[in-house]
Amino acid sequence: MTHIPNSGQAAIIEEVAEVIVANKAWLSEIDGKIGDGDHGSNMAKGFGRAAERIHGKDMSLDAAMLVLSDILMSEIGGSMGPLYGLMFEDMAEAIKGRSEIDAEAFSAMLNAGLAAVQGVGNAQVGDKTLIDTLVPAVAAFDAHKDRGFAPALAAMAAAAEQGRDSTIDLVARIGRSSRLGERSRGVLDAGATSCCMILTSLGTSIGKRLA
């Protein structure tokens, strides 16, 4: 298949939430090395609540993402909640009203999410943030979408993982961890890691529905 219906896809967000909740401890462990140590608990709380509220409901993918967005922006602490909330809000807006999600629609969704994140701060690739995951992942999807939806999703996931791993050797230039300077090197960035989880689980969930 080359597309999935937009309707009845709340389970996709539930599946993404399941991955985040399952990795709560690891995300907090990573964050604790150069940050506040609350990234995992905050993310798990937000995604978990969203999963509970959309469970069993007949919702489109964009509607489910809006529920997640609202919770991330209004009900959890930390700096990443509002940032991811804005990302999902703009991603939802990009596919609102579409009956089908194909490669072009997913590309529009990804690029809207990227633009939302970039519009909030000045982070660039190399600053040791989620941008190091998001930018190459979106670029990889767009570079492969003409080959088909499934190959583009696979390329996105691979690029997201490479972007995440690249943050190990970077020195943080943005946020609280930037105060550590060289001491921030040698550790994964928590935001880049959670962003990788979100993108790869989105890709897996959509990919299996294309089969």
C-alpha positions in Angstrom: 0.0 0.0 0.0 1.0 3.6 -0.6 -1.1 5.2 2.1 -3.1 4.7 5.3 -6.4 6.3 6.1 -6.3 9.3 8.4 -9.4 8.2 10.2 -9.3 5.6 13.1 -5.6 6.0 13.8 -5.5 6.9 17.5 -3.7 3.6 18.1 -0.7 5.0 16.3 -0.2 7.6 19.0 -0.9 4.9 21.7 1.9 2.9 20.3 4.3 5.8 20.3 3.3 6.5 23.9 4.0 2.9 24.8 7.6 3.2 23.6 8.1 6.5 25.6 6.6 5.0 28.8 8.7 1.9 28.4 11.9 4.0 28.2 11.0 6.3 31.0 13.9 5.2 33.3 16.5 5.3 30.5 15.5 8.8 29.3 15.7 10.1 32.9 19.1 8.4 33.4 20.5 10.0 30.2 19.1 13.4 31.2 20.4 13.1 34.7 24.0 12.9 33.5 24.0 16.5 32.1 20.5 17.8 32.9 17.7 17.8 35.5 17.0 14.1 35.2 13.3 14.5 34.7 13.0 14.1 31.0 11.8 10.5 31.2 9.3 11.1 33.9 7.8 14.2 32.2 7.6 12.5 28.8 6.1 9.3 30.2 3.5 11.3 32.1 2.5 13.3 29.1 2.4 10.5 26.6 0.8 8.1 29.1 -2.0 10.5 29.8 -2.6 11.0 26.1 -2.8 7.3 25.5 -5.3 6.9 28.3 -7.5 9.7 26.9 -7.6 8.5 23.3 -7.8 4.7 24.0 -10.8 3.1 22.4 -11.9 6.3 20.6 -12.5 6.6 16.9 -10.1 9.4 16.2 -8.1 10.5 13.2 -4.3 10.7 13.4 -4.4 14.5 13.6 -7.1 14.5 16.3 -5.1 12.1 18.4 -1.9 14.2 17.9 -3.9 17.3 19.1 -4.9 15.5 22.3 -1.2 14.7 22.9 -0.2 18.2 22.0 -2.6 19.7 24.5 -1.4 17.5 27.3 2.3 18.1 26.6 1.8 21.9 26.6 -0.5 22.2 29.6 0.0 19.3 32.0 3.7 18.4 32.3 6.7 20.2 33.5 10.1 20.9 31.9 11.1 22.6 28.8 10.5 19.7 26.4 6.8 19.3 27.0 5.8 22.6 25.4 8.3 22.2 22.6 7.0 18.7 21.7 3.5 20.1 22.2 4.0 22.7 19.5 5.6 20.1 17.2 2.6 17.8 17.4 0.2 20.7 17.1 1.7 21.8 13.8 2.1 18.2 12.6 -1.6 17.7 13.2 -2.5 20.9 11.4 -0.5 19.7 8.3 -2.7 16.6 7.8 -6.0 18.0 9.1 -8.8 17.3 6.7 -6.9 14.7 4.7 -8.6 11.4 4.1 -5.3 9.6 3.5 -1.8 9.8 4.8 0.7 9.1 2.0 4.3 9.9 1.7 3.6 13.5 0.6 1.3 14.1 3.5 3.7 12.5 6.0 6.5 14.8 4.5 4.3 17.8 5.0 3.6 16.6 8.6 7.3 16.2 9.4 8.3 19.5 7.9 5.6 21.3 9.8 6.9 19.7 13.0 10.5 20.7 12.2 9.5 24.3 11.4 7.6 24.5 14.8 10.6 23.4 16.7 13.0 25.6 14.8 10.6 28.6 15.3 11.0 28.3 19.1 14.7 28.5 19.5 18.0 29.0 17.8 19.3 25.5 18.0 21.2 24.2 15.0 22.6 20.8 14.0 25.6 20.3 16.2 24.3 22.0 19.3 23.4 18.7 21.0 19.6 18.9 21.0 16.7 17.1 19.4 17.5 19.1 16.2 20.4 16.7 15.7 17.8 13.9 15.3 15.0 15.8 13.7 16.8 17.6 10.8 18.5 14.6 9.3 15.5 12.4 9.8 13.2 14.8 7.9 15.8 15.3 5.2 16.2 11.5 4.8 12.5 10.9 4.5 12.2 13.6 1.8 15.2 12.3 -0.1 13.7 8.8 -0.3 9.9 9.5 -0.6 9.9 9.1 -4.4 11.0 5.5 -3.8 7.9 4.8 -1.8 6.4 5.5 1.6 7.9 2.4 3.3 11.5 2.9 2.1 11.3 6.6 3.1 10.1 5.6 6.6 13.1 3.2 6.9 15.5 5.9 5.8 14.0 8.3 8.3 14.4 5.9 11.1 18.1 5.2 10.2 18.9 8.9 10.0 17.1 9.5 13.3 19.3 6.9 15.0 22.4 8.3 13.4 21.5 11.8 14.5 20.8 10.6 18.0 24.1 8.8 18.3 26.0 11.8 16.9 25.1 13.8 20.1 27.4 11.6 22.1 30.5 13.4 20.7 29.0 16.9 20.8 29.4 19.6 23.4 26.1 21.1 24.4 25.6 24.7 23.3 21.9 25.2 24.2 20.0 24.8 27.5 21.1 23.9 31.0 23.6 21.3 29.9 25.5 24.0 28.0 26.9 25.2 31.3 28.9 22.0 31.6 31.0 22.8 28.5 33.3 19.9 27.6 31.8 17.8 30.5 28.7 17.4 28.4 30.6 15.4 25.8 30.4 11.6 25.9 26.7 11.5 26.8 23.6 11.1 24.5 21.3 14.1 24.5 18.0 13.2 26.1 15.9 15.3 23.7 17.6 13.8 20.7 17.0 10.4 22.1 13.3 10.9 22.8 12.9 12.4 19.4 14.4 9.3 17.8 12.0 7.2 19.8 9.1 9.2 18.6 10.1 9.2 14.9 11.1 5.5 14.8 8.0 4.3 16.6 5.8 6.5 14.3 7.6 4.9 11.3 7.1 1.4 12.7 3.4 2.0 13.5 2.6 3.4 10.1 4.8 0.9 8.3 3.0 -2.1 9.6 -0.3 -0.5 8.5 1.1 -0.2 5.0 1.8 -3.9 4.7 
